[in-house]
Amino acid sequence: SIRPFVESFLQLGLPLNYLVNNAGVMTPKEFRASKQGLETQFATNHLAHFLLTELLMPQLRATRRNGGEARIVILSSVASALCKTV
């Protein structure tokens, strides 16, 4: 679903000022594989964000070259608050 989204977005010809990657799957109760056979949480929260960013990077750079602001924001879940020792 990442590649079709990127293709559709790029066809709009819009600048890309902000890309927000937000975690999407949290502790599934049982193993579920992605279409590629990878564990769903890892595939969704890490690999999908990487692919989305990689495919949109040229548009972010073009936006910046044309004088626009371009930023990437990467978020995680509130689960990080559970780790008290880091």
N, CA, C and O of each residue as an XYZ file, in Angstrom:
344
protein
N       0.809     -1.208      0.000
C       0.000      0.000      0.000
C       0.847      1.264      0.000
O       0.338      2.343     -0.305
N       2.134      1.153      0.338
C       3.004      2.332      0.349
C       3.242      2.834     -1.075
O       3.066      4.019     -1.357
N       3.637      1.939     -1.958
C       3.956      2.353     -3.333
C       2.769      2.978     -4.061
O       2.941      4.017     -4.700
N       1.574      2.394     -3.995
C       0.431      3.056     -4.647
C       0.137      4.434     -4.063
O      -0.205      5.358     -4.800
N       0.267      4.580     -2.739
C       0.053      5.886     -2.129
C       1.042      6.908     -2.679
O       0.654      8.009     -3.070
N       2.324      6.538     -2.708
C       3.358      7.465     -3.186
C       3.095      7.837     -4.641
O       3.199      9.008     -5.004
N       2.759      6.872     -5.469
C       2.459      7.157     -6.877
C       1.297      8.144     -7.000
O       1.359      9.092     -7.782
N       0.246      7.916     -6.226
C      -0.916      8.819     -6.262
C      -0.553     10.218     -5.793
O      -0.967     11.208     -6.397
N       0.221     10.301     -4.717
C       0.621     11.603     -4.202
C       1.477     12.349     -5.213
O       1.239     13.528     -5.473
N       2.461     11.686     -5.780
C       3.357     12.344     -6.725
C       2.623     12.828     -7.974
O       2.993     13.848     -8.557
N       1.605     12.114     -8.377
C       0.808     12.534     -9.545
C       0.077     13.847     -9.298
O      -0.283     14.538    -10.252
N      -0.147     14.202     -8.046
C      -0.813     15.466     -7.736
C       0.077     16.672     -8.031
O      -0.422     17.779     -8.236
N       1.389     16.461     -8.054
C       2.316     17.551     -8.337
C       2.423     18.587     -7.228
O       2.795     19.732     -7.487
N       2.107     18.210     -6.018
C       2.144     19.133     -4.879
C       3.508     19.111     -4.208
O       4.209     18.101     -4.268
N       3.896     20.215     -3.565
C       5.115     20.169     -2.755
C       4.871     19.293     -1.532
O       3.730     19.085     -1.120
N       5.947     18.789     -0.966
C       5.846     17.992      0.255
C       6.655     18.701      1.334
O       7.884     18.631      1.356
N       5.954     19.377      2.214
C       6.613     20.141      3.266
C       6.891     19.310      4.507
O       7.928     19.478      5.150
N       5.987     18.429      4.842
C       6.133     17.655      6.072
C       5.762     16.204      5.815
O       4.745     15.912      5.187
N       6.593     15.308      6.302
C       6.301     13.884      6.280
C       6.327     13.424      7.725
O       7.354     13.542      8.393
N       5.224     12.905      8.211
C       5.128     12.440      9.597
C       4.992     10.920      9.585
O       4.009     10.377      9.080
N       5.972     10.254     10.136
C       5.933      8.792     10.282
C       5.541      8.489     11.715
O       6.272      8.812     12.651
N       4.388      7.869     11.882
C       3.873      7.571     13.208
C       3.710      6.059     13.353
O       3.260      5.394     12.420
N       4.066      5.519     14.501
C       3.925      4.084     14.739
C       2.488      3.646     14.488
O       1.554      4.412     14.723
N       2.310      2.432     14.018
C       0.974      2.006     13.639
C       0.469      0.733     14.292
O      -0.744      0.573     14.428
N       1.342     -0.184     14.703
C       0.916     -1.459     15.282
C       1.629     -1.630     16.614
O       2.835     -1.404     16.716
N       0.883     -2.028     17.625
C       1.486     -2.186     18.955
C       1.158     -3.558     19.521
O      -0.016     -3.891     19.685
N       2.136     -4.331     19.810
C       2.077     -5.642     20.462
C       0.883     -6.513     20.042
O      -0.050     -6.714     20.821
N       0.920     -7.020     18.825
C      -0.148     -7.948     18.435
C      -0.135     -9.180     19.352
O       0.927     -9.630     19.784
N      -1.298     -9.705     19.636
C      -1.411    -10.829     20.567
C      -0.853    -12.123     19.983
O      -0.435    -13.015     20.722
N      -0.847    -12.220     18.665
C      -0.296    -13.419     18.028
C       0.488    -12.991     16.788
O       0.308    -11.889     16.271
N       1.351    -13.877     16.330
C       2.172    -13.572     15.166
C       1.277    -13.412     13.937
O       0.424    -14.248     13.642
N       1.503    -12.328     13.253
C       0.853    -12.105     11.965
C       1.945    -11.652     11.010
O       2.786    -10.822     11.355
N       1.919    -12.200      9.826
C       2.930    -11.845      8.837
C       2.382    -10.802      7.872
O       1.190    -10.782      7.562
N       3.273     -9.942      7.407
C       2.924     -8.990      6.352
C       2.872     -9.750      5.028
O       3.176    -10.943      4.988
N       2.495     -9.078      3.957
C       2.479     -9.719      2.639
C       3.849    -10.249      2.254
O       3.965    -11.198      1.477
N       4.888     -9.627      2.805
C       6.257    -10.035      2.502
C       6.759    -11.129      3.445
O       7.897    -11.580      3.321
N       5.912    -11.557      4.391
C       6.283    -12.623      5.314
C       7.013    -12.148      6.555
O       7.572    -12.960      7.292
N       7.017    -10.854      6.796
C       7.694    -10.293      7.959
C       6.702    -10.073      9.093
O       5.502     -9.931      8.858
N       7.203    -10.046     10.309
C       6.341     -9.796     11.463
C       5.672     -8.430     11.295
O       6.339     -7.448     10.969
N       4.373     -8.366     11.513
C       3.563     -7.185     11.199
C       4.022     -5.917     11.904
O       4.114     -4.864     11.273
N       4.313     -5.995     13.196
C       4.695     -4.783     13.921
C       5.999     -4.212     13.360
O       6.097     -3.002     13.152
N       6.988     -5.050     13.115
C       8.259     -4.596     12.560
C       8.065     -4.050     11.145
O       8.605     -2.999     10.801
N       7.302     -4.763     10.339
C       7.070     -4.331      8.959
C       6.345     -2.992      8.900
O       6.694     -2.129      8.094
N       5.343     -2.818      9.747
C       4.540     -1.590      9.735
C       5.279     -0.413     10.356
O       5.351      0.662      9.761
N       5.820     -0.609     11.535
C       6.389      0.506     12.297
C       7.795      0.903     11.877
O       8.238      2.009     12.185
N       8.498      0.031     11.185
C       9.879      0.347     10.826
C      10.103      0.315      9.320
O      10.468      1.327      8.721
N       9.885     -0.843      8.709
C      10.183     -0.971      7.283
C       9.271     -0.109      6.413
O       9.729      0.482      5.435
N       8.003     -0.032      6.754
C       7.079      0.794      5.966
C       7.436      2.268      6.067
O       7.347      2.994      5.076
N       7.838      2.719      7.246
C       8.252      4.117      7.417
C       9.504      4.403      6.596
O       9.614      5.450      5.958
N      10.445      3.466      6.618
C      11.667      3.640      5.834
C      11.340      3.725      4.349
O      11.830      4.620      3.660
N      10.521      2.811      3.849
C      10.169      2.811      2.432
C       9.434      4.085      2.045
O       9.744      4.686      1.016
N       8.471      4.505      2.849
C       7.729      5.733      2.566
C       8.675      6.925      2.480
O       8.587      7.732      1.554
N       9.576      7.031      3.448
C      10.527      8.141      3.455
C      11.448      8.075      2.248
O      11.687      9.092      1.595
N      11.962      6.908      1.946
C      12.872      6.737      0.805
C      12.199      7.131     -0.513
O      12.809      7.802     -1.346
N      10.957      6.721     -0.699
C      10.253      7.017     -1.953
C       9.854      8.485     -2.067
O       9.758      9.017     -3.173
N       9.622      9.141     -0.931
C       9.223     10.548     -0.964
C      10.391     11.522     -0.825
O      10.206     12.730     -0.971
N      11.575     11.017     -0.548
C      12.729     11.890     -0.370
C      12.989     12.794     -1.579
O      13.284     13.973     -1.382
N      12.897     12.307     -2.807
C      13.101     13.221     -3.944
C      12.119     14.398     -3.944
O      12.496     15.517     -4.292
N      10.877     14.153     -3.559
C       9.883     15.231     -3.520
C      10.184     16.213     -2.391
O      10.015     17.421     -2.560
N      10.627     15.707     -1.249
C      11.033     16.581     -0.147
C      12.207     17.463     -0.578
O      12.229     18.660     -0.292
N      13.171     16.871     -1.260
C      14.331     17.647     -1.728
C      13.913     18.686     -2.756
O      14.399     19.817     -2.731
N      13.016     18.313     -3.660
C      12.535     19.265     -4.672
C      11.804     20.422     -4.016
O      11.961     21.571     -4.429
N      11.014     20.132     -3.004
C      10.308     21.188     -2.274
C      11.308     22.154     -1.658
O      11.123     23.369     -1.718
N      12.351     21.622     -1.076
C      13.379     22.461     -0.446
C      14.130     23.289     -1.494
O      14.385     24.475     -1.284
N      14.482     22.666     -2.618
C      15.176     23.391     -3.692
C      14.349     24.549     -4.224
O      14.896     25.567     -4.648
N      13.039     24.394     -4.203
C      12.133     25.436     -4.693
C      11.782     26.462     -3.628
O      10.864     27.262     -3.812
N      12.508     26.443     -2.512
C      12.317     27.457     -1.479
C      11.334     27.095     -0.393
O      11.091     27.902      0.504
N      10.764     25.914     -0.442
C       9.810     25.513      0.587
C      10.506     24.879      1.777
O      11.683     24.521      1.718
N       9.765     24.753      2.835
C      10.260     24.078      4.027
C       9.993     22.589      3.861
O       8.922     22.204      3.390
N      10.940     21.754      4.237
C      10.768     20.303      4.141
C      11.307     19.660      5.411
O      12.474     19.828      5.764
N      10.444     18.928      6.083
C      10.836     18.278      7.338
C      10.275     16.865      7.404
O       9.215     16.568      6.853
N      11.009     16.013      8.088
C      10.552     14.659      8.374
C      10.424     14.552      9.888
O      11.363     14.871     10.617
N       9.275     14.107     10.359
C       9.019     13.931     11.782
C       8.756     12.447     12.016
O       7.896     11.848     11.370
N       9.501     11.869     12.940
C       9.334     10.450     13.255
C       8.862     10.341     14.700
O       9.522     10.821     15.622
N       7.725      9.711     14.880
C       7.120      9.564     16.205
C       7.132      8.104     16.623
O       7.209      7.203     15.788
N       7.056      7.888     17.900
C       6.878      6.535     18.407
C       5.651      6.543     19.304
O       5.044      7.589     19.535
N       5.301      5.398     19.795
C       4.123      5.317     20.644
C       4.460      5.775     22.058
O       5.619      6.027     22.387
N       3.438      5.877     22.875
C       3.644      6.245     24.279
C       4.287      5.113     25.066
O       4.604      5.275     26.244
N       4.479      3.980     24.428
C       5.107      2.838     25.130
C       6.517      3.186     25.594
O       7.028      2.572     26.530
N       7.149      4.162     24.952
C       8.486      4.558     25.384
C       8.472      5.083     26.827
O       9.491      5.031     27.517
N       7.336      5.580     27.274
C       7.220      6.074     28.645
C       7.296      4.947     29.674
O       7.561      5.192     30.851
N       7.065      3.715     29.227
C       7.110      2.566     30.138
C       8.550      2.203     30.514
O       8.770      1.506     31.505
N       9.515      2.660     29.749
C      10.925      2.357     30.000
C      11.504      3.428     30.912
O      11.832      4.522     30.452
N      11.630      3.133     32.171
C      12.070      4.114     33.165
C      13.585      4.213     33.298
O      14.088      5.193     33.847
N      14.319      3.227     32.810
C      15.760      3.178     33.055
C      16.611      3.781     31.938
O      17.834      3.824     32.073
N      16.036      4.231     30.883
C      16.838      4.769     29.774
C      16.963      6.267     29.908
O      17.600      6.911     29.074
